Amino acid sequence: MTLDWPTLLPLIFAGLMGVAILVYVILDGFDLGIGILFAAAGEDDKDTMINAIGPFWDANETWLVLAVGLLLVAFPAAHGVILTALYLPAFLLLVGLILRGVAFDFRAKVPVHRKGRWNALFLIGSATASLAQGYMLGVYVLGLDTSWAAMAFGVLTAICLAAAYAAMGAAWLIYKTEGALQKKAVLWLRGALVFTVVGMAAVSLATPFASARIFDRWFVWPEMLYLSPLPILSALLFLYLWRQTFHLPRPGDEGALLPFLTLALIFVLGFCGLAWSFYPFVVPDRLTIWQAAAAPESLGIILVGTVFVLPILIGASFYVYAVFGGKATDLTYD
């Protein structure tokens, strides 16, 4: 492959879009997960849980806007195909994100006796957005198939991705809270890990059988040897994390961030596996990165804007997480 600009620009934007999706899944995954964990939390814990994500959740969703924006402007042909096939779950995703945003603000402004209904809507919005994303992932893995079997797999993936987000949320609470809520978060993490393992195993097993091309990328020699660290490391990290849940929290809050970082690394490994499976296609077995890309002149102009915007987005994220580090406390609106 000759790496001239018409060849290189689509690769750059595919990489940027992939990174934006991965960062979104990790960062917004934990605040969506905390919303899902409202189903198990007591009323006394919910304000602290909200305070654990309050400074971050708007910034986290910016990465989704970036990923969808890059898909639209850099790969317009793929944008049309993917969103046409996934119109209904994409609609439900937006409804869920809007609903949880409204509930997040209104729960702080209503009398105490009405806060419960907004807590319930925050849970419903978080769960709806998470399930919609999981369903979209499952159907995408199977090549945007619309058969009943593909939809059933999408439902399974939806449930397991929601559980993975709940695990991320629990891991974040282990880091950001203390006392009784931190101990509850350890138990929530342990329960969510079971469904997370099932979901990643289901996607990992289904992906090679989604097409003969993907099967050949994984199960031929010597590629099998080169790729074996991905599933092996993922399994070892899951085992390590499971064992850690029986020793947390530790005195002095030692290692409180490790569960979150471990899950984030597992997500990175899973994403690398998916990227290897589908490259060079942006729409599985239909459109390659270059077939779906916009004109090189358009990509060049967009790249100039990205060079200015992306460092600001990254810097702002680091700044927010640095300023609002430390433990979450009881929420007040004075």
C-alpha positions in Angstrom: 0.0 0.0 0.0 1.4 3.4 -1.0 1.1 5.8 1.9 0.2 9.0 -0.1 -2.3 11.5 1.3 -5.4 10.0 -0.3 -4.5 6.7 1.4 -3.2 8.1 4.7 -6.0 10.6 5.5 -8.8 8.0 5.8 -6.5 5.9 8.0 -5.8 8.9 10.3 -9.5 9.6 10.6 -10.4 6.0 11.2 -7.8 6.0 14.0 -9.2 9.2 15.5 -12.7 7.9 15.4 -11.6 4.6 17.0 -9.8 6.5 19.8 -12.9 8.7 20.4 -15.2 5.7 20.6 -12.8 3.9 23.0 -12.4 7.0 25.3 -16.1 7.5 25.3 -16.8 3.9 26.3 -14.4 4.1 29.2 -15.3 7.5 30.5 -19.0 7.8 29.8 -19.2 4.1 30.6 -18.6 4.7 34.3 -21.2 7.5 34.7 -23.8 5.5 32.7 -22.9 2.6 35.0 -23.5 4.6 38.1 -26.9 5.5 36.7 -27.7 1.8 36.3 -26.5 1.2 39.8 -29.2 3.5 41.1 -31.4 0.3 40.9 -29.4 -1.2 43.8 -28.5 1.9 45.7 -30.3 3.2 48.8 -31.8 6.8 48.8 -29.0 7.9 51.1 -26.3 6.9 48.7 -27.6 8.4 45.5 -26.6 12.0 46.2 -23.0 10.9 46.8 -23.1 8.8 43.7 -24.2 11.8 41.7 -21.5 13.8 43.2 -18.9 11.2 42.1 -19.8 11.9 38.4 -21.2 15.5 38.6 -18.0 17.3 37.4 -17.3 14.8 34.6 -20.3 13.5 32.8 -20.9 16.4 30.4 -17.2 16.3 29.3 -17.4 12.5 28.9 -20.3 12.7 26.4 -18.2 15.1 24.3 -16.3 12.1 23.1 -19.4 10.6 21.7 -20.2 13.8 19.8 -16.6 13.7 18.4 -16.9 10.1 17.3 -20.3 10.6 15.6 -19.1 13.9 14.0 -16.0 12.2 12.6 -18.2 9.4 11.2 -20.4 11.9 9.5 -17.8 14.3 8.0 -15.0 11.8 7.3 -17.0 8.7 6.3 -20.4 10.0 5.1 -21.2 6.8 3.1 -20.7 4.7 6.2 -22.7 7.1 8.3 -25.7 6.6 6.1 -25.5 2.9 6.0 -24.9 2.4 9.7 -27.5 4.8 11.0 -30.0 3.6 8.5 -29.6 0.0 9.8 -29.5 1.1 13.4 -32.0 4.0 13.3 -34.3 2.8 16.1 -31.5 1.9 18.7 -29.8 5.2 17.8 -33.0 7.0 18.5 -33.4 5.2 21.8 -29.8 6.1 22.7 -30.5 9.8 22.2 -33.7 9.6 24.2 -31.8 7.9 27.0 -29.1 10.5 27.0 -31.5 13.4 27.0 -33.7 11.8 29.7 -30.7 11.3 32.0 -29.5 14.8 31.4 -32.8 16.3 32.3 -33.2 14.1 35.3 -29.7 14.9 36.5 -30.6 18.6 36.6 -34.2 18.4 37.8 -33.4 16.1 40.8 -31.4 19.0 42.2 -34.2 21.5 41.9 -37.3 19.7 43.1 -38.5 19.3 46.7 -37.1 16.2 48.5 -40.4 14.3 48.3 -40.3 14.5 44.5 -36.6 13.6 44.0 -37.5 9.9 43.8 -39.2 10.2 40.4 -36.2 12.0 38.9 -33.9 9.4 40.4 -36.0 6.7 38.6 -35.8 8.6 35.3 -32.1 9.0 35.7 -31.9 5.2 36.1 -34.2 4.6 33.1 -32.2 7.0 30.9 -28.9 5.5 31.8 -30.2 1.9 31.3 -31.8 2.9 27.9 -28.7 4.5 26.6 -26.5 1.6 27.7 -28.8 -1.1 26.3 -29.1 0.8 23.0 -25.3 1.0 22.7 -25.0 -2.7 23.4 -27.6 -3.7 20.9 -25.9 -1.5 18.2 -22.6 -3.2 19.0 -24.1 -6.7 18.7 -25.8 -6.0 15.4 -22.7 -4.3 14.0 -20.5 -7.2 14.9 -22.8 -9.5 12.9 -22.5 -7.2 9.9 -25.7 -5.2 10.4 -27.7 -8.3 10.0 -31.4 -7.9 10.7 -32.4 -11.5 11.2 -34.1 -12.7 14.4 -30.9 -14.5 15.4 -28.9 -11.3 15.0 -31.4 -9.3 17.0 -31.3 -11.9 19.7 -27.5 -11.6 19.8 -27.9 -7.8 19.9 -30.2 -8.2 23.0 -27.6 -10.4 24.7 -24.8 -7.9 23.9 -27.0 -5.1 25.2 -27.5 -6.7 28.6 -23.8 -7.6 28.9 -22.6 -4.1 27.9 -25.0 -2.5 30.4 -23.4 -4.9 33.0 -19.9 -3.9 31.9 -20.9 -0.2 32.4 -22.3 -1.1 35.8 -18.9 -2.7 36.6 -17.1 0.5 35.4 -19.5 2.5 37.6 -18.8 0.3 40.6 -15.1 0.5 40.1 -15.3 4.3 39.9 -17.3 4.4 43.1 -14.6 2.3 44.8 -12.1 5.0 43.8 -14.3 8.0 44.6 -16.2 7.0 47.8 -15.5 5.6 51.2 -17.2 3.8 54.0 -20.4 1.8 53.5 -21.0 3.0 49.9 -17.5 1.9 48.9 -18.1 -1.6 50.4 -21.4 -1.8 48.5 -19.5 -0.8 45.3 -17.2 -3.8 45.7 -20.1 -6.1 45.9 -21.7 -4.5 42.8 -18.5 -4.8 40.9 -18.3 -8.5 41.8 -21.8 -9.2 40.5 -21.4 -7.1 37.3 -18.1 -8.8 36.4 -20.0 -12.1 35.7 -22.1 -10.6 33.0 -19.2 -8.6 31.7 -17.2 -11.7 31.1 -20.2 -13.4 29.4 -20.6 -10.4 27.1 -17.0 -10.1 26.1 -16.8 -13.9 25.5 -20.0 -13.8 23.4 -18.7 -11.0 21.2 -15.2 -12.6 21.0 -16.7 -15.9 19.9 -19.3 -14.5 17.5 -17.0 -12.1 15.7 -14.8 -14.7 13.9 -18.0 -16.5 12.8 -19.7 -13.4 11.5 -17.7 -13.7 8.2 -15.2 -16.1 6.7 -12.8 -13.1 6.3 -12.7 -12.4 10.0 -12.3 -16.1 10.8 -9.3 -16.2 8.5 -7.8 -13.2 10.3 -7.9 -15.0 13.7 -7.5 -18.7 13.0 -4.6 -19.0 10.6 -0.9 -19.4 11.5 1.1 -17.4 12.5 -1.6 -14.7 13.2 -3.0 -17.0 15.9 0.3 -16.8 17.7 0.6 -13.0 17.4 -3.0 -12.4 18.5 -3.1 -14.8 21.4 -2.0 -12.2 24.0 -5.3 -10.4 23.6 -7.6 -13.1 24.9 -5.0 -14.4 27.3 -4.3 -11.0 28.9 -8.0 -10.3 29.1 -8.7 -13.5 30.9 -5.8 -12.9 33.3 -7.0 -9.4 34.0 -10.5 -10.6 34.7 -9.2 -13.2 37.1 -6.9 -10.6 38.8 -9.9 -8.2 39.2 -12.2 -10.9 40.5 -9.6 -11.8 43.2 -9.1 -8.2 44.1 -12.8 -7.8 44.9 -12.3 -10.1 47.9 -9.6 -7.8 49.4 -11.1 -4.4 48.8 -11.3 -1.9 50.4 -7.8 -1.9 51.8 -6.5 0.1 54.8 -5.6 3.6 53.7 -7.6 3.1 50.5 -4.6 1.5 48.9 -5.2 0.4 45.3 -8.7 2.0 45.1 -8.1 3.1 41.5 -6.7 -0.3 40.3 -10.2 -1.9 39.6 -11.1 1.0 37.3 -7.7 1.0 35.5 -7.9 -2.8 35.1 -11.3 -2.6 33.5 -10.2 0.2 31.3 -7.3 -2.0 30.1 -9.7 -4.9 29.4 -11.8 -2.6 27.3 -8.7 -1.5 25.4 -7.8 -5.1 24.7 -11.3 -5.9 23.5 -11.4 -2.8 21.3 -8.0 -3.8 19.7 -9.5 -7.3 18.9 -12.5 -5.7 17.2 -10.3 -3.3 15.3 -8.2 -6.1 14.0 -11.3 -8.1 13.1 -12.9 -5.4 11.0 -10.0 -3.6 9.4 -10.0 -2.3 6.7 -13.8 -2.2 6.7 -15.8 0.6 8.4 -19.1 -1.2 7.5 -18.4 -4.9 7.9 -17.8 -6.6 4.6 -19.4 -3.7 2.7 -17.4 -0.5 2.7 -13.7 -0.2 3.4 -12.2 2.9 5.1 -11.2 4.3 1.6 -14.5 3.5 -0.1 -16.5 5.3 2.7 -14.1 8.3 3.1 -14.9 11.8 2.0 -12.8 13.5 -0.7 -9.1 14.0 0.3 -9.5 17.8 0.0 -12.4 17.7 2.5 -10.4 15.4 4.9 -7.5 17.8 4.7 -9.6 20.7 5.8 -11.2 18.7 8.6 -7.8 17.6 9.8 -6.6 21.2 10.2 -9.6 21.8 12.5 -9.0 18.6 14.4 -5.4 19.5 15.1 -6.7 22.6 16.9 -9.8 21.1 18.6 -8.5 17.7 19.8 -5.7 19.0 22.1 -8.1 21.4 23.7 -10.6 18.5 24.3 -7.8 16.3 25.8 -6.4 19.1 27.9 -9.8 20.1 29.3 -10.5 16.5 30.2 -7.2 16.1 32.1 -7.8 19.5 33.8 -11.3 18.6 35.0 -10.2 15.2 36.4 -7.2 16.8 38.1 -9.2 19.6 39.7 -12.0 17.4 40.9 -9.9 14.5 42.2 -10.3 13.0 45.6 -13.3 11.5 47.3 -16.9 12.5 46.6 -18.8 13.9 49.5 -22.4 14.5 50.4 -24.0 16.5 47.7 -25.2 20.1 48.5 -26.6 22.8 46.3 -25.9 25.9 48.5 
